[in-house]
Amino acid sequence: MNRFARPLQIACRCAARAAAVLLRTGRVLVAAVVRADARAEAALRSWARPTTTRVVEVLRRLAAANCGDALSRHLPCRSRERTRDASLLDDRP
């Protein structure tokens, strides 16, 4: 047997053990990152949903108050609807 065979065997065994430990550690780290990401996403969603709802409600109120702007063309406008309804009821030619 060659004089380098035994140290090489020991080195390979140590490298295999180190790789197994790194693999296990990597899996644990990936699982922790995935859990943290899911928690962060849930927290962001729980914060963003009510905020978005409030912003949309404010935009709707602004559009209802001022029907002449570009925003109101995309949102319901009460005074424009009232004007249209009044013109339908108007008998003048």
Beta strands, then each sheet from edge to edge (+ up, - down):
end
